[in-house]
């Protein structure tokens, strides 16, 4: 009989431990973020706050009405394919201008597109490349001063966005408990 009491005592301990764990988990989940709007809002839009690169903050379209018909066709393919992974603002506002650089980057993106289950045919890839090279020559090389001014503006906006993102993170985490730093033997 003593043996059964010990087994029952073990079961009671396990049930008590599980119940304690459940209660602790419930209490900890109640300590989450307070509901409601944040204490201060950002002057930047969600799209601006989500930018990964300065080029993401520029326009996502260009006027191609003056471009040759085949380049306009390439623009349509570019919009359809490239927007499946990222904003078209990224390549349109990047500093790339040479055919060599564009080919290298389009081939790199080609692999990512295929990972998403879309096979980019060589004629479509050529159309995208032809558009990007033509557009770079028309807007970035011929209109160099305007493009460089726009790049400077986008870099400034991106730096503002990074500072705002850091401010919001700091504000959201200021009341959270700080992690203790382990003692490493140096004072």
C-alpha positions as CSV (number, residue, x, y, z in Angstrom):
1,X,0.0,0.0,0.0
2,X,2.8,2.4,0.7
3,X,3.8,1.9,-2.9
4,X,0.5,3.1,-4.2
5,X,0.5,6.1,-1.9
6,X,3.9,7.1,-3.3
7,X,2.6,6.8,-6.9
8,X,-0.5,8.8,-6.0
9,X,1.7,11.4,-4.3
10,X,3.8,11.7,-7.6
11,X,0.6,12.2,-9.6
12,X,-0.5,15.0,-7.2
13,X,2.9,16.7,-7.6
14,X,2.7,16.5,-11.4
15,X,-0.9,17.9,-11.5
16,X,0.1,20.7,-9.0
17,X,3.1,21.6,-11.2
18,X,1.0,21.6,-14.4
19,X,-1.7,23.7,-12.7
20,X,0.9,26.1,-11.4
21,X,2.4,26.4,-14.9
22,X,-1.0,27.2,-16.4
23,X,-1.7,29.8,-13.8
24,X,1.7,31.4,-14.3
25,X,1.2,31.4,-18.1
26,X,-2.2,33.1,-17.7
27,X,-0.7,35.8,-15.4
28,X,2.2,36.4,-17.8
29,X,-0.1,36.7,-20.8
30,X,-2.1,39.4,-19.0
31,X,1.1,41.4,-18.7
32,X,1.3,42.0,-22.5
33,X,1.1,45.3,-24.3
34,X,-1.6,47.6,-23.2
35,X,-4.5,47.8,-25.6
36,X,-5.3,51.0,-27.4
37,X,-3.5,53.5,-29.5
38,X,0.2,54.2,-28.9
39,X,1.1,57.2,-26.8
40,X,2.3,59.1,-29.8
41,X,1.9,58.5,-33.5
42,X,4.5,58.7,-36.2
43,X,4.4,61.5,-38.7
44,X,5.5,58.9,-41.3
45,X,3.2,56.5,-43.2
46,X,3.2,52.8,-42.7
47,X,4.7,52.4,-46.2
48,X,7.5,54.8,-45.3
49,X,8.1,53.0,-42.0
50,X,8.4,49.7,-43.8
51,X,11.1,50.9,-46.2
52,X,14.2,48.7,-46.2
53,X,16.3,51.0,-48.5
54,X,16.2,54.7,-49.4
55,X,15.0,53.8,-52.9
56,X,11.9,52.2,-51.5
57,X,10.7,55.7,-50.5
58,X,10.6,57.1,-54.1
59,X,7.9,56.8,-56.7
60,X,6.9,53.3,-57.7
61,X,6.0,54.2,-61.3
62,X,7.4,56.3,-64.1
63,X,5.9,57.9,-67.1
64,X,6.9,55.7,-70.1
65,X,4.7,57.4,-72.7
66,X,7.7,58.8,-74.5
67,X,9.6,55.5,-74.5
68,X,9.6,53.2,-77.5
69,X,6.8,50.7,-77.7
70,X,9.0,47.6,-76.9
71,X,10.4,49.4,-73.8
72,X,6.8,50.2,-72.7
73,X,6.1,46.5,-73.1
74,X,9.1,45.7,-70.9
75,X,7.8,48.2,-68.3
76,X,4.5,46.3,-68.1
77,X,6.4,43.0,-67.6
78,X,8.7,44.7,-65.0
79,X,5.7,45.9,-63.0
80,X,4.0,42.5,-63.1
81,X,7.1,40.5,-62.2
82,X,9.1,42.7,-59.9
83,X,6.2,43.8,-57.8
84,X,5.5,40.2,-56.7
85,X,8.5,40.4,-54.3
86,X,9.2,44.1,-53.6
87,X,8.1,47.6,-54.3
88,X,8.9,48.7,-57.9
89,X,10.2,51.9,-56.3
90,X,13.3,50.0,-55.3
91,X,14.7,49.4,-58.8
92,X,13.3,52.6,-60.3
93,X,15.0,54.8,-57.7
94,X,18.2,52.7,-57.3
95,X,21.5,54.2,-58.4
96,X,22.2,51.4,-61.0
97,X,22.6,52.6,-64.5
98,X,24.8,50.2,-66.5
99,X,23.5,47.2,-68.4
100,X,26.1,45.0,-66.6
101,X,24.8,46.0,-63.2
102,X,21.2,45.6,-64.2
103,X,21.8,42.1,-65.7
104,X,23.6,41.0,-62.5
105,X,20.7,42.2,-60.3
106,X,17.9,40.9,-62.5
107,X,19.6,37.5,-62.6
108,X,19.8,37.5,-58.8
109,X,16.1,38.4,-58.5
110,X,15.3,35.8,-61.1
111,X,16.4,33.1,-58.6
112,X,14.1,34.6,-55.9
113,X,11.1,34.7,-58.3
114,X,11.6,31.1,-59.2
115,X,11.7,30.2,-55.4
116,X,8.2,31.7,-55.3
117,X,7.1,29.3,-58.0
118,X,7.2,31.6,-61.0
119,X,9.4,30.7,-64.0
120,X,10.7,33.9,-65.7
121,X,11.2,33.2,-69.4
122,X,14.3,34.6,-71.1
123,X,12.2,36.9,-73.4
124,X,10.5,38.4,-70.3
125,X,13.9,38.8,-68.6
126,X,15.2,40.5,-71.7
127,X,12.2,42.9,-71.7
128,X,12.8,43.8,-68.1
129,X,16.5,44.4,-68.7
130,X,15.8,46.5,-71.8
131,X,13.4,48.6,-69.9
132,X,15.7,49.1,-66.9
133,X,18.7,50.0,-69.0
134,X,16.7,52.4,-71.2
135,X,15.0,54.0,-68.2
136,X,18.3,54.5,-66.4
137,X,19.8,56.2,-69.5
138,X,16.7,58.4,-69.9
139,X,16.1,59.4,-66.3
140,X,19.3,58.8,-64.4
141,X,22.1,59.6,-66.9
142,X,20.5,62.3,-69.0
143,X,18.7,63.8,-66.0
144,X,21.7,63.3,-63.7
145,X,21.3,66.5,-61.6
146,X,17.7,65.9,-61.0
147,X,18.2,62.3,-60.2
148,X,21.1,63.0,-57.8
149,X,19.0,65.6,-56.0
150,X,16.2,63.1,-55.7
151,X,18.6,60.5,-54.3
152,X,19.8,63.0,-51.7
153,X,16.2,63.7,-50.7
154,X,15.4,60.0,-50.4
155,X,18.5,59.4,-48.3
156,X,17.5,62.2,-46.0
157,X,13.9,60.8,-45.7
158,X,15.3,57.3,-45.1
159,X,17.5,58.6,-42.3
160,X,14.5,60.4,-40.7
161,X,12.5,57.2,-41.0
162,X,15.3,55.2,-39.3
163,X,15.4,57.7,-36.4
164,X,11.6,57.6,-36.1
165,X,11.6,53.8,-36.1
166,X,14.2,53.8,-33.3
167,X,12.2,56.3,-31.4
168,X,9.0,54.3,-31.6
169,X,10.8,51.1,-30.6
170,X,12.3,52.9,-27.6
171,X,9.0,54.3,-26.6
172,X,7.2,51.0,-26.9
173,X,9.9,49.2,-24.8
174,X,10.7,51.8,-22.2
175,X,8.4,50.3,-19.5
176,X,9.4,46.7,-20.2
177,X,11.8,45.1,-17.7
178,X,15.4,45.3,-18.8
179,X,17.3,42.1,-19.3
180,X,20.0,41.6,-16.7
181,X,23.5,41.6,-18.1
182,X,25.5,38.6,-17.0
183,X,28.6,39.3,-15.0
184,X,31.7,38.7,-17.1
185,X,34.4,39.4,-14.4
186,X,35.3,42.9,-15.5
187,X,34.3,46.0,-13.6
